[in-house]
Amino acid sequence: MTILDPISRSSKFINAKDCFVGIIDVQEFFFSKELSETEINRFILKIIHLIKLTKILDIPVLITAEDIEKNGSIPQRIVEILPSDVHVYNKFIYSCWGQKEIQDEIKSLNRKVAVLSGLETDVCIYQTAIDLLSNGYEVVILSDITFSRNDQEKRIGLKRMESFGASISLLKIWQEEITAGIRTKTNYLLKENNLHCIPE
């Protein structure tokens, strides 16, 4: 079977080299009352998949937890797979851009496409997305790994972000877009690492 690298792509496609991933406030404190254990596990498995994908594709990761002393940090099984140079920012403002140390980290990454996931769609993700858009970034929302306390809040949060220029996507769509094709070298690497299929 031939393994190919694409010789050209539309400028409308997102490239992995332009992206950084923001994982915002994935703390069980926020969703444990709303989701079943099965749903929480599914959500966390997708976050883990996302982090493993960033390692393979050399995409920087920014991760936050809101007021750790009050709300607890992110699940240990996520912490265990984080790259060694990534630490969890203790966030006290809804928008990541609004906290200086986090904003400085985002700027230092020198990537123009912010790929956001986590909690809550209509609050921290929404406000982060609008601030990033206002400061010249492209924003992609992985809607299947964002969460709000009810469907209406999530739906309106996504709609408002889209109205300001964010792209609403899914983990599968984004992964397939940045990896380009079924017979590329990248996809074979993903398959070797069991990342070619998104967790259901």
Secondary structure, DSSP 8 states (H G I E B T S, - for coil): ---B--S---TTS--GGGEEEEEE---HHHHTTTS-HHHHHHHHHHHHHHHHHHHHHT--EEEEEE-HHHH--S-HHHHTTS-TT--EEEE-SSSGGGSHHHHHHHHHH--SEEEEEEE-IIIIIHHHHHHHHHTT-EEEEEEEEEE-SSHHHHHHHHHHHHHTT-EEE-HHHHHHHHH--TTBHHHHHHHHTT-SS---
